[in-house]
Amino acid sequence: MNTLVEIEQAVGGLPAAQKTELLLFVAQSLREEQAPLPEPRLFSDEQLRAWMDEDEEAMRGVESVTRLASIRLKL
């Protein structure tokens, strides 16, 4: 097998367990080839709280729209 098409066709005939094993092998080889990951970003407590507050506010909006939609469906 020399081309991607040939490899894809061969993979198509594999059982699920072997496809999983192949996927894990490919993922590991990609990790080994790539540059190291950047350092984790650090966020202040204030930034995290602000993001969580924004998320909670957005969820309240989604919940109210969902509630209105269910009321209209009952009518």
Buried (B, 14 or more C-beta within 10 A) or exposed (E): EEEEEEEEEEEEEEEEEEEEEBEEEEEEEEEEEEEEEEEEEEEEEEEEEEEEEEEEEEEEEEEEEEEEEEEEEEE
